[in-house]
Amino acid sequence: MILHKVEKLLGLLPFDALSMLAGKLLGDADLAIQEKRRPRFRFSHTISDKEWCFYCYEKLNKHIKLSPPKYRKVIDSRTRNGFTEQYYVQSATSEVIDLLKDIWYPHQKKVVPFHLLTHVFTPLCLAWWYQDDGHLKIENGQVKKVIIATNAFSTDENKKLIKLIEQRYNLKFSLDKQNRLTLYDKPQIFYFIRLIKPYVHKSMNRKIQLPIINKETSAKRTTIYLPVSIPIQQPTKDIHTLLNRLPMLNAKLHEPNIYHSLFTTYFQKLRMNKATYRAYQIRLTSEQIHWLHECQNATGFTISQIVHLCAIHHM
């Protein structure tokens, strides 16, 4: 029965519209459901996120009839002022909203409809969800984690969401103690941000603002860790030869399609196992450091991982 409704919904709206609606319903949107009345799609945002609210309205209003965002003051004794200010949007009734109700609220309570997400869990969907419920945590100029507030969903649903994200995007989220989806691995965080960035509204740039690696480029000595499987006979000469590939690698890392392909193909191979790695003391030139920083800013990889990538990726 649900599969039939999903198929019907897929035929009523463009793919992008369904992706945005799914992202919104995974996030802050819900359906107003009252007895003997048809459901309505709705969402609200604090006054500080006014631009995002209006943007969502403008995008979705092309596909479902929405009332323009309305300002309202909500009494809330938990806040310093005793109230919050927000903008509120609600839809008219329609066949599309009826289907959304049957799919997302089959028993009057929101569930995660994986039969639908199989079709519409696109980077656009992921981006809208993240802009509603996501957070990029940075401490002392270092990326710590990405958090998506999924505590309203069941643990089982969240585990299925984690599996879906990994299958679709090779990103390994985990559940924290608050039942939220959390991503800790730095290169995966960079990949996630670059995946959703084309669909992030300018008012939400704070959620994708990655710190820039120190631009200091004076020559220095450093330790490079490479797997023993990479033949290094003369460390300085051999590693400098690998580093000659940095400008070309950097160009590829800034091409979205090539970067996504490189991440998918090589990410697991770049995970360090100290038992199978050897350390090399190398003096880097200022130019090499410059290109290493450029590659780090694109990927979140360590210097050793970038050198490793130079060694295993055929330019």
C-alpha positions as CSV (number, residue, x, y, z in Angstrom):
1,M,0.0,0.0,0.0
2,I,2.8,2.5,1.0
3,L,4.8,1.5,-2.1
4,H,1.8,2.4,-4.3
5,K,1.5,5.8,-2.6
6,V,5.2,6.4,-3.0
7,E,4.9,5.6,-6.7
8,K,1.9,7.9,-7.0
9,L,3.8,10.8,-5.3
10,L,6.8,10.3,-7.5
11,G,4.6,10.9,-10.5
12,L,3.0,14.1,-9.1
13,L,6.1,16.3,-8.5
14,P,9.5,16.9,-10.0
15,F,12.4,15.0,-8.5
16,D,14.0,18.1,-7.0
17,A,10.8,19.2,-5.3
18,L,10.4,15.8,-3.7
19,S,14.1,15.9,-2.6
20,M,13.5,19.3,-0.9
21,L,10.3,18.2,0.7
22,A,12.0,15.0,2.1
23,G,14.9,17.0,3.4
24,K,12.5,19.5,5.1
25,L,10.5,16.7,6.6
26,L,13.6,14.9,7.9
27,G,14.4,18.3,9.4
28,D,12.1,21.0,10.9
29,A,8.9,20.5,8.9
30,D,6.0,18.5,9.9
31,L,2.3,18.0,9.0
32,A,-0.6,19.5,10.8
33,I,-3.0,16.6,11.3
34,Q,-6.4,17.2,12.8
35,E,-9.4,14.9,13.0
36,K,-11.8,15.2,10.1
37,R,-9.5,17.7,8.4
38,R,-7.0,17.2,5.6
39,P,-3.4,17.5,6.5
40,R,-1.2,20.6,5.9
41,F,2.6,20.8,5.4
42,R,4.2,23.4,7.7
43,F,7.5,24.6,9.0
44,S,8.8,27.5,11.1
45,H,12.2,29.1,11.7
46,T,13.6,31.6,14.3
47,I,13.8,35.2,13.2
48,S,17.6,34.8,12.9
49,D,17.0,32.3,10.1
50,K,14.5,34.4,8.3
51,E,16.4,34.3,5.0
52,W,16.4,30.5,5.0
53,C,12.7,30.4,5.8
54,F,11.9,32.7,2.9
55,Y,14.2,30.8,0.6
56,C,12.5,27.5,1.4
57,Y,9.1,29.1,0.9
58,E,10.1,30.5,-2.5
59,K,11.5,27.1,-3.7
60,L,8.6,24.9,-2.4
61,N,5.9,27.4,-3.4
62,K,6.6,26.6,-7.0
63,H,5.4,23.0,-6.4
64,I,2.9,23.1,-3.6
65,K,0.7,26.1,-2.6
66,L,2.1,27.8,0.5
67,S,1.0,30.8,2.5
68,P,3.8,33.5,2.7
69,P,5.9,33.4,5.8
70,K,4.1,35.0,8.7
71,Y,5.9,36.6,11.7
72,R,4.7,35.3,15.1
73,K,5.8,35.6,18.7
74,V,5.7,32.4,20.8
75,I,5.5,32.5,24.6
76,D,8.4,30.5,26.0
77,S,9.2,30.8,29.7
78,R,12.5,29.0,29.1
79,T,14.0,31.9,27.2
80,R,15.5,35.1,28.7
81,N,12.8,37.3,27.1
82,G,10.0,34.9,27.8
83,F,9.2,34.5,24.1
84,T,10.7,33.5,20.8
85,E,10.2,35.2,17.4
86,Q,9.8,33.1,14.3
87,Y,8.4,32.9,10.8
88,Y,5.8,30.3,10.0
89,V,4.8,28.8,6.7
90,Q,1.8,26.5,6.1
91,S,0.5,24.8,2.9
92,A,-3.0,24.5,1.5
93,T,-4.5,21.1,1.3
94,S,-3.8,19.0,-1.7
95,E,-3.4,15.5,-3.0
96,V,0.4,15.7,-2.6
97,I,0.0,16.6,1.1
98,D,-2.5,13.8,1.6
99,L,0.1,11.4,0.2
100,L,2.9,12.9,2.3
101,K,0.7,12.3,5.3
102,D,0.1,8.6,4.4
103,I,3.8,8.1,3.8
104,W,5.4,10.1,6.7
105,Y,2.6,9.7,9.2
106,P,1.0,6.2,8.6
107,H,-0.1,6.0,12.2
108,Q,-0.4,9.7,13.1
109,K,3.3,9.8,14.2
110,K,6.2,10.8,12.0
111,V,8.3,7.9,10.7
112,V,11.3,7.8,8.4
113,P,9.9,6.5,5.0
114,F,12.8,4.6,3.6
115,H,10.7,3.4,0.7
116,L,10.5,7.1,-0.4
117,L,14.1,8.0,0.6
118,T,15.4,5.2,-1.6
119,H,14.3,7.4,-4.5
120,V,14.9,11.0,-3.3
121,F,17.8,10.9,-0.9
122,T,19.9,13.1,-3.1
123,P,22.7,15.6,-2.1
124,L,19.9,18.2,-2.4
125,C,17.8,16.3,0.1
126,L,20.8,15.9,2.4
127,A,21.7,19.6,2.2
128,W,18.1,20.7,3.1
129,W,18.1,18.3,6.0
130,Y,21.5,19.5,7.2
131,Q,20.5,23.2,6.9
132,D,17.6,22.5,9.2
133,D,19.1,20.2,11.8
134,G,22.9,20.1,11.2
135,H,25.8,21.6,13.0
136,L,29.5,21.8,12.2
137,K,31.5,21.9,15.4
138,I,34.9,23.6,15.3
139,E,37.2,24.0,18.3
140,N,40.5,26.0,18.3
141,G,40.4,26.3,14.5
142,Q,40.1,22.5,14.1
143,V,37.1,20.5,12.7
144,K,35.7,18.2,15.4
145,K,32.5,16.8,14.1
146,V,29.3,17.2,12.1
147,I,26.1,16.6,14.1
148,I,22.6,16.1,12.7
149,A,19.9,16.3,15.3
150,T,17.9,13.1,14.8
151,N,16.9,12.5,18.4
152,A,13.3,12.7,17.5
153,F,13.6,9.5,15.5
154,S,13.9,6.0,16.9
155,T,17.3,4.4,17.4
156,D,16.4,1.8,14.8
157,E,15.4,4.5,12.3
158,N,18.7,6.3,12.9
159,K,20.7,3.1,12.4
160,K,18.9,2.7,9.0
161,L,19.7,6.3,8.1
162,I,23.3,5.7,8.9
163,K,23.3,2.6,6.7
164,L,21.5,4.6,3.9
165,I,24.1,7.4,4.0
166,E,27.0,5.0,3.9
167,Q,25.6,3.0,1.0
168,R,24.8,6.2,-1.0
169,Y,27.7,8.4,-0.1
170,N,30.4,6.3,1.6
171,L,30.1,8.4,4.8
172,K,30.3,6.6,8.1
173,F,28.1,8.4,10.6
174,S,27.6,7.0,14.1
175,L,25.1,7.6,16.9
176,D,26.1,9.6,19.9
177,K,24.6,9.3,23.4
178,Q,21.8,11.8,22.5
179,N,20.7,9.6,19.6
180,R,22.1,12.1,17.0
181,L,23.9,11.3,13.8
182,T,27.6,12.2,14.2
183,L,30.5,12.3,11.8
184,Y,34.0,12.5,13.3
185,D,36.4,11.6,10.5
186,K,38.0,14.9,9.2
187,P,38.3,13.9,5.5
188,Q,34.8,12.5,5.5
189,I,33.6,15.8,7.0
190,F,35.3,17.7,4.2
191,Y,33.7,15.4,1.6
192,F,30.3,15.8,3.2
193,I,30.5,19.6,3.2
194,R,31.6,19.7,-0.5
195,L,28.8,17.3,-1.4
196,I,26.1,19.5,0.0
197,K,27.7,22.9,-0.6
198,P,26.1,23.6,-4.1
199,Y,22.7,23.4,-2.4
200,V,23.4,25.5,0.8
201,H,21.8,28.9,1.0
202,K,24.2,31.8,1.7
203,S,22.4,32.5,5.1
204,M,23.5,29.0,6.1
205,N,27.2,29.4,5.2
206,R,28.1,29.2,8.9
207,K,27.2,25.5,8.7
208,I,29.8,24.7,6.0
209,Q,32.6,27.2,6.9
210,L,35.7,25.0,7.2
211,P,38.9,26.5,8.7
212,I,41.8,27.2,6.4
213,I,45.1,25.6,7.0
214,N,47.9,28.0,8.1
215,K,49.3,29.7,5.1
216,E,52.9,29.7,6.5
217,T,55.0,28.2,3.7
218,S,58.6,28.5,4.9
219,A,60.8,25.5,4.2
220,K,60.8,23.0,7.1
221,R,61.6,19.4,8.1
222,T,58.7,17.1,8.8
223,T,57.9,13.4,9.2
224,I,56.0,11.6,6.4
225,Y,54.4,8.3,7.1
226,L,53.9,5.9,4.1
227,P,53.0,2.2,3.9
228,V,55.9,-0.2,3.6
229,S,54.3,-1.4,0.3
230,I,55.4,1.9,-1.4
231,P,59.0,1.4,-2.5
232,I,61.1,4.2,-1.0
233,Q,64.9,3.7,-1.6
234,Q,66.1,7.3,-1.3
235,P,63.6,9.1,0.9
236,T,64.3,12.7,0.0
237,K,64.6,12.1,-3.7
238,D,61.8,9.6,-4.0
239,I,59.3,11.6,-1.9
240,H,60.2,14.9,-3.7
241,T,59.5,13.1,-7.0
242,L,56.0,12.2,-5.6
243,L,55.5,15.8,-4.5
244,N,56.1,17.0,-8.0
245,R,52.6,15.7,-8.7
246,L,51.0,18.0,-6.2
247,P,49.9,20.8,-8.6
248,M,48.1,18.3,-10.9
249,L,46.6,16.5,-7.9
250,N,45.4,19.9,-6.5
251,A,43.7,20.7,-9.8
252,K,41.9,17.4,-9.8
253,L,40.8,17.8,-6.1
254,H,39.1,21.1,-7.0
255,E,37.0,19.4,-9.8
256,P,33.9,18.2,-8.0
257,N,33.3,15.0,-10.1
258,I,37.0,14.0,-10.0
259,Y,37.2,14.7,-6.2
260,H,34.1,12.6,-5.5
261,S,35.6,9.8,-7.6
262,L,39.0,10.0,-5.8
263,F,37.3,10.0,-2.4
264,T,35.2,6.9,-3.2
265,T,38.1,5.0,-4.8
266,Y,41.0,5.9,-2.4
267,F,39.6,7.0,0.9
268,Q,39.8,3.5,2.6
269,K,43.3,2.9,1.2
270,L,44.5,6.1,2.9
271,R,43.5,5.1,6.4
272,M,46.7,4.8,8.4
273,N,47.7,1.5,10.1
274,K,50.9,2.3,12.0
275,A,52.0,-1.3,12.1
276,T,52.4,-1.2,8.3
277,Y,53.8,2.3,7.9
278,R,57.3,3.6,7.9
279,A,58.4,7.1,9.0
280,Y,60.6,9.3,6.8
281,Q,62.2,12.6,7.8
282,I,62.0,15.0,4.9
283,R,62.8,18.6,4.3
284,L,60.0,20.3,2.4
285,T,60.4,23.4,0.2
286,S,58.2,26.4,0.6
287,E,56.5,25.5,-2.8
288,Q,55.8,22.0,-1.7
289,I,54.3,23.2,1.6
290,H,52.1,25.6,-0.4
291,W,50.7,22.8,-2.6
292,L,50.3,20.5,0.4
293,H,48.2,23.1,2.2
294,E,46.1,23.6,-0.9
295,C,45.4,19.9,-1.0
296,Q,44.7,19.8,2.7
297,N,42.2,22.6,2.4
298,A,40.4,20.7,-0.3
299,T,40.3,17.3,1.5
300,G,41.1,17.5,5.2
301,F,43.8,14.8,4.6
302,T,47.0,14.9,6.6
303,I,50.3,15.6,4.8
304,S,51.2,11.9,4.9
305,Q,47.8,11.0,3.3
306,I,48.3,13.5,0.5
307,V,51.8,12.1,-0.2
308,H,50.3,8.6,-0.1
309,L,47.6,9.7,-2.6
310,C,50.3,11.1,-4.9
311,A,52.0,7.6,-4.8
312,I,48.9,5.5,-5.6
313,H,46.8,7.7,-7.9
314,H,47.9,7.6,-11.5
315,M,47.9,11.1,-12.7
